[in-house]
Amino acid sequence: MTKTSFHILPVIVTAQFLCTSLWFAGNAILPDLVLHLQVPATALVHMTSAVQFGFITGTLTYAVLLITDRFLPSHVFFWSSLLAAFANLGIVLSGNGIVQVLLLRFLTGFFLAGIYPVGMKIASDYFEKGLGKALGFLVGALVVGTALPHAVKSLTGFLHWKTVLYITSGFSVAGGTFMLFFVPAGPFQQKMQSFKYSAVFSIFKNRPFRSAVLGYFGHMWELYAFWAFVPFLLITYKHVHPDVNLNISLLSFYIIAGGGLACVAGGYLSQIFGAKKTAFVSLFLSGCCCLLSPLAFYLPPVPFIIFLIFWGLVVIADSPLFSSLVARNADIQIKGTALTRVTCIGFTITIASIELLNYLSVYADPRYIFLVLAIGPAAGLLCMLPVHPKKVMQK
């Protein structure tokens, strides 16, 4: 890590955090949208899905067109942050209804595809060594941003709903501007010499790359489903223990946001033990949490909360490590496309696991439904094992 890289990292982290504040901005003001724009009260799931589908569509588009590798990543980040801010701000226009709001949330997610994975690409251009630590800070910022909706409820009580959109859109523009003016091309960046569509289909032929990707996919099967159902876990515990009083929103924030610290810690541990070994252990521990989840509902309140906080730590600690492994083992000329495409598939997997949990929560005992999340870590761990048992796992 060069001296320049050390000073650039806080700028990249800050820019990414500011821009990803758009992700759940619509969720925070849903009660106001119900009141002022006649948006149905049941639209929360649809608004969340609209952003997710927009992000998936965006990452697929950016990957197919090789945008991140054909153009300067900081420029891609800036224009994406600007367009995402405009899409987010479009909700304040008069005459909007549920269709327009969902379309605008879809567009916000679409342009977030030029922010989250592109931010990781920019970091990889500055850190040949210590990439896991750098991405730990980046993903940690995203985790805290993901948890903010559980804390922002107290803000939206006295802020006008349009002000929330103005602020988050302003954050996005500021983050993109920081990236444009203060983050030049990294020392390890290599621009693609020619436009090659074949590169999109060849990136999975490299076995170390494929191993990292499949481990990441197993991780993603569990991650967003766990995050989405943290409040459900707490509510289920209250049903099992009617005499226990829990602050669902506040505890959900702590359980999810704590993962930000785990990302940073995982980055430092990866410098000692290697990114692959550290990610393997984290994925193993989160898989154990899935298997132990039915027993956790019979714990006293404090041990139960500690269990969920621990689960919240290990479920995300491997995320930046998998991203660093993907970046490290990808062809350097299509690194941005590799990260974008892998992120696209990973987020598609999250929709499947969330929908499965949602279905099981209706038709099965809620204390046992989280066992299905163990499928992801188990499959990921198997894919990360070396072909030859005696072969030492590479760092």
C-alpha positions in Angstrom: 0.0 0.0 0.0 1.5 3.3 -1.1 1.3 6.6 0.8 -1.1 7.9 -1.8 -3.4 4.9 -1.3 -3.5 5.5 2.4 -4.9 9.0 1.9 -7.2 8.0 -0.9 -9.0 5.2 1.0 -11.0 7.6 3.4 -12.2 9.5 0.3 -13.4 6.3 -1.4 -15.1 5.0 1.7 -16.8 8.4 2.4 -18.0 8.7 -1.3 -19.4 5.2 -1.3 -21.2 5.7 2.1 -22.8 9.0 0.9 -24.0 7.5 -2.4 -25.4 4.3 -0.9 -27.6 6.3 1.4 -30.0 6.4 -1.5 -30.6 2.6 -1.2 -33.4 2.8 1.4 -34.3 6.4 1.2 -37.8 5.5 -0.1 -38.4 3.0 2.7 -37.7 5.7 5.4 -40.5 8.0 4.0 -43.1 5.4 3.1 -45.7 6.6 5.6 -45.5 10.1 4.1 -45.8 8.7 0.6 -48.9 6.8 1.7 -50.4 10.0 2.9 -49.3 12.4 0.2 -49.0 10.3 -3.0 -51.6 7.7 -2.4 -49.0 5.0 -2.3 -50.5 1.8 -0.8 -49.3 1.0 2.7 -48.3 -2.5 1.5 -45.8 -1.0 -1.0 -42.7 -1.4 1.3 -41.8 -4.9 -0.1 -42.4 -3.7 -3.7 -40.2 -0.6 -3.2 -37.4 -2.7 -1.8 -37.8 -5.2 -4.6 -37.8 -2.4 -7.2 -34.4 -1.2 -6.0 -33.0 -4.7 -5.9 -34.3 -5.5 -9.4 -33.0 -2.2 -10.6 -29.6 -2.9 -9.1 -29.5 -6.4 -10.7 -30.5 -5.0 -14.1 -27.9 -2.2 -13.8 -25.1 -4.6 -12.9 -26.0 -6.8 -15.8 -26.0 -3.9 -18.2 -22.7 -2.4 -16.9 -21.1 -5.9 -17.1 -22.3 -6.7 -20.6 -21.2 -3.3 -21.9 -17.9 -3.5 -20.0 -18.5 0.0 -18.9 -16.2 0.0 -15.8 -13.3 -1.3 -17.9 -13.8 0.8 -20.9 -14.0 4.2 -19.1 -12.4 5.7 -16.0 -14.0 4.2 -13.0 -14.1 7.5 -11.1 -16.1 9.0 -14.1 -18.5 6.1 -14.1 -19.0 6.5 -10.4 -19.6 10.2 -10.7 -22.2 10.0 -13.5 -23.9 7.1 -11.8 -24.2 9.0 -8.5 -25.6 12.0 -10.3 -28.2 10.0 -12.2 -29.1 8.0 -9.1 -29.6 11.3 -7.2 -32.0 12.6 -9.9 -34.0 9.4 -9.9 -34.2 9.6 -6.1 -35.3 13.2 -6.2 -37.9 12.6 -8.9 -40.3 11.3 -6.2 -40.9 14.9 -5.0 -42.5 15.8 -8.3 -46.3 16.4 -8.2 -48.5 13.8 -9.9 -46.5 10.8 -8.9 -48.3 7.6 -8.0 -47.3 4.1 -7.1 -46.2 3.3 -10.6 -44.0 6.3 -11.0 -42.5 5.8 -7.5 -41.6 2.2 -8.2 -40.1 3.2 -11.6 -38.0 5.9 -9.9 -36.8 3.4 -7.2 -36.0 0.9 -10.0 -33.9 3.6 -11.7 -32.2 4.5 -8.4 -31.2 0.9 -8.0 -30.0 0.7 -11.6 -27.6 3.5 -11.2 -26.4 2.2 -7.8 -24.8 -0.5 -10.0 -22.3 2.2 -11.0 -21.5 3.0 -7.4 -21.2 -0.1 -5.1 -19.2 -2.5 -7.4 -17.4 0.3 -9.1 -16.2 1.6 -5.7 -14.7 -1.9 -5.1 -13.0 -1.7 -8.5 -11.5 1.7 -7.7 -10.2 0.4 -4.4 -8.6 -2.6 -6.1 -6.8 -0.2 -8.5 -5.1 1.4 -5.4 -4.3 -1.7 -3.3 -2.3 -4.5 -4.8 -1.6 -5.7 -1.2 -4.0 -5.2 1.7 -7.0 -5.2 -0.7 -9.1 -7.2 1.8 -8.5 -4.6 4.5 -9.4 -1.8 2.1 -12.6 -3.5 1.0 -13.4 -4.2 4.6 -13.8 -0.4 5.2 -15.8 -0.1 2.0 -18.3 -2.9 2.7 -18.4 -1.8 6.4 -19.7 1.6 5.2 -22.3 -0.1 3.1 -23.4 -2.3 6.1 -24.0 0.8 8.3 -25.9 2.4 5.5 -28.1 -0.8 5.2 -28.9 -0.6 8.9 -29.8 3.1 8.8 -33.5 2.6 7.9 -34.0 1.1 11.4 -32.5 4.2 13.0 -33.8 6.8 10.6 -37.4 6.4 11.8 -36.6 8.9 14.6 -35.4 11.5 12.0 -38.4 11.2 9.7 -40.6 12.1 12.7 -39.6 15.8 12.4 -38.0 16.1 9.0 -40.4 16.8 6.0 -40.4 13.8 3.7 -39.1 15.8 0.8 -36.2 17.0 2.9 -35.1 13.4 3.4 -35.0 13.0 -0.4 -33.1 16.3 -0.8 -30.5 15.3 1.8 -29.9 11.8 0.4 -29.7 13.1 -3.2 -27.3 15.8 -2.0 -25.2 13.1 -0.3 -25.0 11.2 -3.6 -23.9 14.2 -5.6 -21.3 15.1 -3.0 -20.0 11.5 -2.9 -19.7 11.4 -6.7 -18.0 14.8 -6.8 -15.5 13.6 -4.2 -14.7 10.6 -6.3 -14.4 12.6 -9.5 -12.0 15.3 -8.2 -10.0 13.6 -5.4 -9.6 10.0 -6.7 -7.5 9.9 -9.9 -6.7 6.6 -11.8 -5.1 4.1 -9.4 -1.5 2.9 -9.8 -2.7 -0.6 -10.6 -5.4 0.3 -13.1 -5.1 -1.1 -16.6 -7.6 0.1 -19.2 -8.9 -2.5 -21.6 -7.0 -2.3 -24.8 -9.9 -3.5 -27.0 -13.6 -4.0 -26.6 -14.0 -7.8 -26.2 -17.5 -9.3 -25.5 -15.8 -12.7 -25.2 -14.3 -11.5 -21.9 -17.8 -11.4 -20.4 -18.2 -15.2 -20.9 -14.6 -16.3 -20.2 -14.1 -14.9 -16.7 -15.4 -18.1 -15.0 -12.8 -20.4 -16.6 -10.1 -19.5 -14.0 -10.5 -22.0 -11.1 -9.3 -19.8 -8.2 -11.7 -17.1 -9.5 -14.5 -19.6 -9.8 -13.9 -20.9 -6.3 -14.0 -17.4 -4.8 -17.2 -16.6 -6.8 -19.0 -19.7 -5.7 -18.1 -19.1 -2.1 -19.4 -15.6 -2.5 -22.7 -16.9 -3.9 -23.1 -19.2 -0.9 -22.5 -16.2 1.4 -25.1 -14.1 -0.5 -27.8 -16.8 -0.1 -27.6 -16.2 3.6 -26.7 -12.6 4.0 -29.6 -10.5 2.8 -32.2 -13.0 3.9 -30.7 -12.8 7.4 -30.7 -9.0 7.3 -34.3 -8.8 6.0 -35.6 -11.2 8.7 -33.7 -9.8 11.7 -36.9 -8.0 12.9 -38.8 -11.3 12.2 -36.3 -13.2 14.4 -36.9 -10.8 17.2 -40.7 -10.8 16.8 -40.7 -14.7 16.8 -38.7 -14.7 20.0 -41.3 -12.4 21.6 -44.0 -14.8 20.6 -42.1 -17.7 22.2 -41.5 -15.5 25.3 -44.6 -13.2 25.7 -43.3 -11.7 28.9 -40.1 -10.3 27.2 -40.1 -6.7 26.0 -37.7 -6.0 23.1 -37.1 -2.8 21.1 -37.3 -4.4 17.7 -36.1 -1.4 15.6 -33.1 -0.5 17.8 -32.0 -4.1 18.3 -32.2 -4.6 14.5 -30.0 -1.6 13.9 -27.4 -2.9 16.4 -27.4 -6.4 15.0 -27.0 -5.3 11.4 -24.7 -2.3 11.9 -22.3 -4.3 14.0 -21.4 -6.1 10.9 -19.6 -2.9 9.7 -17.0 -3.5 12.4 -16.7 -7.1 11.5 -15.8 -6.2 7.9 -13.0 -4.0 9.1 -11.8 -6.6 11.6 -12.0 -9.3 8.8 -9.8 -7.1 6.6 -7.1 -6.9 9.3 -7.3 -10.6 10.0 -6.9 -11.4 6.3 -3.5 -9.8 6.4 -2.4 -12.3 9.1 -4.2 -15.5 8.0 -5.0 -14.7 4.3 -8.3 -13.7 2.8 -9.4 -17.1 1.7 -8.8 -18.8 5.1 -10.5 -15.9 7.0 -13.5 -15.9 4.6 -13.7 -19.7 5.0 -13.8 -19.5 8.8 -16.4 -16.7 8.7 -18.6 -18.6 6.3 -18.3 -21.7 8.5 -19.3 -19.8 11.7 -22.3 -18.2 10.0 -23.4 -21.6 8.7 -23.2 -22.9 12.3 -25.5 -20.0 13.4 -28.1 -21.1 10.8 -28.0 -24.7 12.1 -28.2 -23.5 15.8 -31.0 -21.0 15.2 -33.9 -23.3 16.3 -32.2 -23.7 19.7 -31.5 -20.0 20.1 -35.2 -19.3 20.6 -35.1 -21.1 23.9 -32.2 -19.0 25.3 -32.8 -16.2 27.9 -33.1 -12.7 26.3 -29.5 -11.6 26.8 -27.8 -14.7 25.4 -30.3 -14.7 22.5 -29.4 -11.1 21.6 -25.7 -11.9 21.9 -26.2 -14.9 19.6 -27.9 -12.6 17.0 -25.2 -10.0 17.3 -22.5 -12.7 16.8 -24.5 -14.0 13.8 -24.7 -10.4 12.4 -20.9 -10.2 12.7 -19.9 -13.4 11.0 -22.6 -13.2 8.3 -20.9 -10.2 6.7 -17.3 -10.4 7.8 -16.4 -12.5 4.7 -18.1 -10.2 2.1 -15.1 -7.9 1.5 -12.8 -10.8 1.5 -14.7 -12.6 -1.2 -14.7 -9.4 -3.2 -10.9 -9.1 -2.8 -10.5 -12.7 -3.9 -12.6 -12.1 -7.0 -10.7 -9.0 -7.8 -7.3 -10.6 -7.2 -8.0 -13.7 -9.4 -9.8 -11.9 -12.3 -8.1 -10.9 -15.5 -6.7 -7.4 -14.6 -8.2 -5.9 -17.8 -11.7 -6.9 -17.0 -11.6 -6.7 -13.2 -14.4 -4.1 -13.0 -16.6 -6.2 -15.2 -15.9 -9.3 -13.1 -16.8 -7.6 -9.9 -20.0 -6.1 -11.5 -21.2 -9.4 -13.0 -20.5 -11.4 -9.9 -22.4 -8.8 -7.8 -25.3 -9.0 -10.2 -25.6 -12.8 -9.8 -25.1 -12.5 -6.1 -28.0 -10.1 -5.6 -30.2 -12.2 -7.8 -29.6 -15.1 -5.4 -30.6 -12.9 -2.5 -34.1 -12.5 -4.0 -34.5 -16.3 -4.2 -33.5 -16.9 -0.5 -35.7 -14.0 0.7 -38.7 -15.2 -1.2 -38.2 -18.7 0.1 -38.0 -17.5 3.7 -41.1 -15.4 3.2 -43.0 -18.4 1.9 -41.8 -20.6 4.8 -42.6 -18.0 7.4 -46.3 -18.5 6.4 -46.4 -22.2 6.1 -43.8 -23.5 8.5 -42.8 -23.1 12.1 -40.9 -19.8 12.2 -38.4 -21.2 14.6 -37.0 -23.7 12.1 -37.2 -21.8 8.8 -33.7 -20.3 9.1 -32.2 -23.8 8.7 -32.6 -23.4 5.0 -30.0 -20.6 5.0 -27.4 -23.1 5.9 -27.6 -24.4 2.3 -25.6 -21.3 1.1 -22.6 -21.6 3.5 -22.5 -25.4 3.1 -22.3 -25.1 -0.7 -19.9 -22.2 -0.5 -17.5 -24.1 1.8 -17.5 -27.2 -0.4 -16.6 -25.0 -3.5 -13.8 -23.4 -1.6 -12.1 -26.6 -0.6 -8.9 -27.5 -2.6 -9.3 -30.2 -5.3 -6.5 -32.2 -3.6 -7.0 -32.7 0.2 -3.3 -32.4 0.9 -3.0 -29.1 -1.0 -2.6 -26.1 1.3 -5.3 -23.5 0.8 -3.9 -20.5 -0.9 -4.1 -17.1 0.8 
